[in-house]
């Protein structure tokens, strides 16, 4: 780690951390929020320009926050949990844009992963209704099973997948991400 961006990142993180050692300081931070700059006009706390995903990270020991921090800098923390959450958030924005564009969304790795499905479940995206016996976990387990299948789903399974995407995932994404996409206003 020797670039000016990395040096800026290390300096800023250590200044805002309780620990003054990089290896310990990176353990103090959690992802608090993320927004998307569609025009890539933002700069990371390290100085790198043209970043798209603007994360806010929060220090669990002193409540300090850092914003905006890009996914490349979060990867420098070398923490698997942060890396996974970064990828999940980026995939959610891609899925959100497909929803907004009325694109046909399939249950495949273009938009989904096991971690994305789990995140959606944990966030309450799957809604209890009469089709899942008023147990949202049934829809989550079905989607996970379908995602893991090696063969093509049946026509009936495809209809259920589409129903869950349209009735649960799509409204959740619109509600939770609509305000988190920043566009340049003229």
C-alpha atoms as a printed R data frame, in Angstrom:
    type eleno elety resid chain resno       x       y       z
1   ATOM     1    CA   UNK     A     1   0.000   0.000   0.000
2   ATOM     2    CA   UNK     A     2   1.927   2.990  -1.182
3   ATOM     3    CA   UNK     A     3  -0.140   5.228  -3.466
4   ATOM     4    CA   UNK     A     4  -1.167   8.721  -2.423
5   ATOM     5    CA   UNK     A     5  -4.796   7.538  -2.267
6   ATOM     6    CA   UNK     A     6  -3.920   4.706   0.096
7   ATOM     7    CA   UNK     A     7  -1.835   7.027   2.264
8   ATOM     8    CA   UNK     A     8  -4.755   9.500   2.436
9   ATOM     9    CA   UNK     A     9  -7.132   6.670   3.357
10  ATOM    10    CA   UNK     A    10  -4.872   5.356   6.126
11  ATOM    11    CA   UNK     A    11  -4.305   8.837   7.555
12  ATOM    12    CA   UNK     A    12  -8.022   9.688   7.564
13  ATOM    13    CA   UNK     A    13  -9.161   6.366   9.032
14  ATOM    14    CA   UNK     A    14  -6.556   6.463  11.810
15  ATOM    15    CA   UNK     A    15  -7.392  10.116  12.636
16  ATOM    16    CA   UNK     A    16 -11.059   9.169  13.124
17  ATOM    17    CA   UNK     A    17 -10.395   5.878  14.951
18  ATOM    18    CA   UNK     A    18  -9.684   5.135  18.591
19  ATOM    19    CA   UNK     A    19  -6.771   2.890  17.668
20  ATOM    20    CA   UNK     A    20  -3.780   4.514  16.044
21  ATOM    21    CA   UNK     A    21  -2.703   1.276  14.347
22  ATOM    22    CA   UNK     A    22  -4.130   0.557  10.868
23  ATOM    23    CA   UNK     A    23  -4.612  -3.160  11.595
24  ATOM    24    CA   UNK     A    24  -6.709  -2.381  14.671
25  ATOM    25    CA   UNK     A    25  -8.393   0.764  13.345
26  ATOM    26    CA   UNK     A    26 -10.004  -1.093  10.416
27  ATOM    27    CA   UNK     A    27 -11.789  -3.354  12.904
28  ATOM    28    CA   UNK     A    28 -13.633  -0.358  14.384
29  ATOM    29    CA   UNK     A    29 -15.660   0.439  11.250
30  ATOM    30    CA   UNK     A    30 -19.004  -0.782   9.886
31  ATOM    31    CA   UNK     A    31 -20.919   0.192   6.759
32  ATOM    32    CA   UNK     A    32 -23.705   2.533   7.828
33  ATOM    33    CA   UNK     A    33 -25.243   3.550   4.485
34  ATOM    34    CA   UNK     A    34 -24.655   3.840   0.754
35  ATOM    35    CA   UNK     A    35 -25.924   6.086  -2.005
36  ATOM    36    CA   UNK     A    36 -25.214   6.008  -5.722
37  ATOM    37    CA   UNK     A    37 -23.855   8.901  -7.773
38  ATOM    38    CA   UNK     A    38 -25.128   8.038 -11.256
39  ATOM    39    CA   UNK     A    39 -22.925  10.711 -12.799
40  ATOM    40    CA   UNK     A    40 -19.745   9.510 -11.037
41  ATOM    41    CA   UNK     A    41 -18.954  13.071  -9.979
42  ATOM    42    CA   UNK     A    42 -18.037  12.358  -6.372
43  ATOM    43    CA   UNK     A    43 -14.642  11.929  -4.754
44  ATOM    44    CA   UNK     A    44 -13.651   9.438  -2.073
45  ATOM    45    CA   UNK     A    45 -12.153  10.524   1.247
46  ATOM    46    CA   UNK     A    46  -8.835   9.286  -0.175
47  ATOM    47    CA   UNK     A    47  -9.023  11.809  -3.028
48  ATOM    48    CA   UNK     A    48  -9.899   9.414  -5.837
49  ATOM    49    CA   UNK     A    49 -12.415  11.019  -8.178
50  ATOM    50    CA   UNK     A    50 -15.341   9.690 -10.203
51  ATOM    51    CA   UNK     A    51 -16.697   7.167  -7.751
52  ATOM    52    CA   UNK     A    52 -20.204   5.776  -8.182
53  ATOM    53    CA   UNK     A    53 -21.047   4.090  -4.884
54  ATOM    54    CA   UNK     A    54 -20.676   6.435  -1.934
55  ATOM    55    CA   UNK     A    55 -20.506   4.529   1.314
56  ATOM    56    CA   UNK     A    56 -20.812   5.962   4.795
57  ATOM    57    CA   UNK     A    57 -18.884   4.010   7.380
58  ATOM    58    CA   UNK     A    58 -19.312   4.493  11.104
59  ATOM    59    CA   UNK     A    59 -16.869   3.827  13.891
60  ATOM    60    CA   UNK     A    60 -18.442   1.522  16.476
61  ATOM    61    CA   UNK     A    61 -16.173   2.824  19.264
62  ATOM    62    CA   UNK     A    62 -16.513   6.606  18.934
63  ATOM    63    CA   UNK     A    63 -19.433   7.060  16.477
64  ATOM    64    CA   UNK     A    64 -17.300   9.006  13.973
65  ATOM    65    CA   UNK     A    65 -18.386   8.685  10.356
66  ATOM    66    CA   UNK     A    66 -16.511   8.837   7.099
67  ATOM    67    CA   UNK     A    67 -18.278   9.831   3.860
68  ATOM    68    CA   UNK     A    68 -17.927   9.348   0.992
69  ATOM    69    CA   UNK     A    69 -15.764   6.297   0.860
70  ATOM    70    CA   UNK     A    70 -15.617   4.158  -2.260
71  ATOM    71    CA   UNK     A    71 -15.753   0.388  -2.483
72  ATOM    72    CA   UNK     A    72 -12.081   0.221  -3.518
73  ATOM    73    CA   UNK     A    73 -11.069   1.850  -0.246
74  ATOM    74    CA   UNK     A    74 -13.386  -0.390   1.754
75  ATOM    75    CA   UNK     A    75 -11.598  -3.369   0.197
76  ATOM    76    CA   UNK     A    76  -8.326  -1.983   1.591
77  ATOM    77    CA   UNK     A    77  -9.691  -2.746   5.074
78  ATOM    78    CA   UNK     A    78  -9.252  -6.427   4.097
79  ATOM    79    CA   UNK     A    79 -12.397  -7.478   5.957
80  ATOM    80    CA   UNK     A    80 -14.546 -10.145   4.367
81  ATOM    81    CA   UNK     A    81 -17.742  -8.894   6.047
82  ATOM    82    CA   UNK     A    82 -17.303  -5.392   4.634
83  ATOM    83    CA   UNK     A    83 -16.363  -6.730   1.193
84  ATOM    84    CA   UNK     A    84 -19.499  -8.889   1.083
85  ATOM    85    CA   UNK     A    85 -21.777  -6.043   2.140
86  ATOM    86    CA   UNK     A    86 -20.159  -3.763  -0.440
87  ATOM    87    CA   UNK     A    87 -20.845  -6.272  -3.218
88  ATOM    88    CA   UNK     A    88 -24.415  -6.832  -2.017
89  ATOM    89    CA   UNK     A    89 -25.119  -3.088  -2.068
90  ATOM    90    CA   UNK     A    90 -23.671  -2.656  -5.558
91  ATOM    91    CA   UNK     A    91 -25.772  -5.576  -6.837
92  ATOM    92    CA   UNK     A    92 -28.881  -4.102  -5.218
93  ATOM    93    CA   UNK     A    93 -28.381  -0.837  -7.103
94  ATOM    94    CA   UNK     A    94 -27.998  -2.763 -10.378
95  ATOM    95    CA   UNK     A    95 -31.185  -4.670  -9.594
96  ATOM    96    CA   UNK     A    96 -32.923  -1.403  -8.694
97  ATOM    97    CA   UNK     A    97 -32.008   0.119 -12.066
98  ATOM    98    CA   UNK     A    98 -33.347  -2.945 -13.859
99  ATOM    99    CA   UNK     A    99 -36.597  -2.583 -11.897
100 ATOM   100    CA   UNK     A   100 -36.831   1.126 -12.754
101 ATOM   101    CA   UNK     A   101 -36.221   0.329 -16.436
102 ATOM   102    CA   UNK     A   102 -38.974  -2.311 -16.353
103 ATOM   103    CA   UNK     A   103 -36.428  -4.889 -17.495
104 ATOM   104    CA   UNK     A   104 -37.290  -8.552 -17.269
105 ATOM   105    CA   UNK     A   105 -35.502  -9.782 -14.159
106 ATOM   106    CA   UNK     A   106 -34.511 -13.409 -13.881
107 ATOM   107    CA   UNK     A   107 -33.330 -15.142 -10.763
108 ATOM   108    CA   UNK     A   108 -29.723 -15.460 -11.906
109 ATOM   109    CA   UNK     A   109 -26.279 -14.197 -10.972
110 ATOM   110    CA   UNK     A   110 -26.659 -11.028 -13.047
111 ATOM   111    CA   UNK     A   111 -28.799  -9.507 -10.294
112 ATOM   112    CA   UNK     A   112 -28.836 -12.005  -7.452
113 ATOM   113    CA   UNK     A   113 -26.544 -14.015  -5.228
114 ATOM   114    CA   UNK     A   114 -27.185 -16.060  -2.115
115 ATOM   115    CA   UNK     A   115 -25.949 -13.122  -0.075
116 ATOM   116    CA   UNK     A   116 -28.279 -10.696  -1.887
117 ATOM   117    CA   UNK     A   117 -31.249 -12.969  -1.217
118 ATOM   118    CA   UNK     A   118 -30.257 -13.278   2.457
119 ATOM   119    CA   UNK     A   119 -29.792  -9.519   2.732
120 ATOM   120    CA   UNK     A   120 -33.229  -8.930   1.167
121 ATOM   121    CA   UNK     A   121 -34.755 -11.399   3.620
122 ATOM   122    CA   UNK     A   122 -32.988  -9.825   6.607
123 ATOM   123    CA   UNK     A   123 -34.199  -6.372   5.521
124 ATOM   124    CA   UNK     A   124 -37.817  -7.501   5.259
125 ATOM   125    CA   UNK     A   125 -38.136  -7.444   1.470
126 ATOM   126    CA   UNK     A   126 -40.043 -10.721   1.433
127 ATOM   127    CA   UNK     A   127 -43.548  -9.973   2.629
128 ATOM   128    CA   UNK     A   128 -45.919 -12.348   4.390
129 ATOM   129    CA   UNK     A   129 -49.014 -13.074   2.300
130 ATOM   130    CA   UNK     A   130 -51.546 -15.814   1.615
131 ATOM   131    CA   UNK     A   131 -49.277 -17.368  -1.040
132 ATOM   132    CA   UNK     A   132 -46.495 -18.067   1.464
133 ATOM   133    CA   UNK     A   133 -48.841 -18.994   4.341
134 ATOM   134    CA   UNK     A   134 -48.128 -15.567   5.863
135 ATOM   135    CA   UNK     A   135 -44.510 -16.576   6.439
136 ATOM   136    CA   UNK     A   136 -41.993 -14.524   4.444
137 ATOM   137    CA   UNK     A   137 -39.286 -17.088   5.173
138 ATOM   138    CA   UNK     A   138 -41.115 -19.530   2.873
139 ATOM   139    CA   UNK     A   139 -40.553 -17.177  -0.078
140 ATOM   140    CA   UNK     A   140 -36.922 -16.644   0.886
141 ATOM   141    CA   UNK     A   141 -36.306 -20.396   1.117
142 ATOM   142    CA   UNK     A   142 -38.071 -20.964  -2.218
143 ATOM   143    CA   UNK     A   143 -35.998 -18.279  -3.962
144 ATOM   144    CA   UNK     A   144 -32.800 -19.659  -2.449
145 ATOM   145    CA   UNK     A   145 -33.702 -23.175  -3.581
146 ATOM   146    CA   UNK     A   146 -34.495 -21.932  -7.098
147 ATOM   147    CA   UNK     A   147 -31.271 -19.898  -7.241
148 ATOM   148    CA   UNK     A   148 -29.257 -22.985  -6.254
149 ATOM   149    CA   UNK     A   149 -30.973 -25.283  -8.778
150 ATOM   150    CA   UNK     A   150 -28.785 -26.691 -11.513
151 ATOM   151    CA   UNK     A   151 -31.696 -27.352 -13.877
152 ATOM   152    CA   UNK     A   152 -34.225 -24.947 -15.324
153 ATOM   153    CA   UNK     A   153 -37.235 -24.208 -13.100
154 ATOM   154    CA   UNK     A   154 -40.640 -25.443 -14.208
155 ATOM   155    CA   UNK     A   155 -43.180 -23.028 -15.672
156 ATOM   156    CA   UNK     A   156 -45.018 -22.984 -12.342
157 ATOM   157    CA   UNK     A   157 -41.785 -22.230 -10.442
158 ATOM   158    CA   UNK     A   158 -40.936 -19.443 -12.905
159 ATOM   159    CA   UNK     A   159 -44.342 -17.857 -12.289
160 ATOM   160    CA   UNK     A   160 -43.800 -17.994  -8.537
161 ATOM   161    CA   UNK     A   161 -40.299 -16.495  -8.886
162 ATOM   162    CA   UNK     A   162 -41.698 -13.678 -11.022
163 ATOM   163    CA   UNK     A   163 -44.535 -13.130  -8.533
164 ATOM   164    CA   UNK     A   164 -42.119 -12.796  -5.615
165 ATOM   165    CA   UNK     A   165 -39.889 -10.407  -7.569
166 ATOM   166    CA   UNK     A   166 -42.838  -8.238  -8.634
167 ATOM   167    CA   UNK     A   167 -44.826  -8.269  -5.385
168 ATOM   168    CA   UNK     A   168 -42.034  -8.242  -2.783
169 ATOM   169    CA   UNK     A   169 -38.559  -7.410  -4.096
170 ATOM   170    CA   UNK     A   170 -39.522  -4.683  -6.575
171 ATOM   171    CA   UNK     A   171 -41.556  -2.599  -4.070
172 ATOM   172    CA   UNK     A   172 -38.839  -3.011  -1.435
173 ATOM   173    CA   UNK     A   173 -36.135  -1.760  -3.824
174 ATOM   174    CA   UNK     A   174 -38.186   1.212  -4.963
175 ATOM   175    CA   UNK     A   175 -38.981   2.190  -1.393
176 ATOM   176    CA   UNK     A   176 -35.486   1.725   0.004
177 ATOM   177    CA   UNK     A   177 -33.244   2.881  -2.873
178 ATOM   178    CA   UNK     A   178 -35.258   5.505  -4.747
179 ATOM   179    CA   UNK     A   179 -33.927   8.308  -2.556
180 ATOM   180    CA   UNK     A   180 -30.382   6.930  -2.595
181 ATOM   181    CA   UNK     A   181 -29.652   7.598  -6.261
182 ATOM   182    CA   UNK     A   182 -28.135  11.037  -6.779
183 ATOM   183    CA   UNK     A   183 -28.271  12.699 -10.182
184 ATOM   184    CA   UNK     A   184 -26.771  15.983 -11.240
185 ATOM   185    CA   UNK     A   185 -29.496  18.600 -11.314
186 ATOM   186    CA   UNK     A   186 -29.328  21.347 -13.922
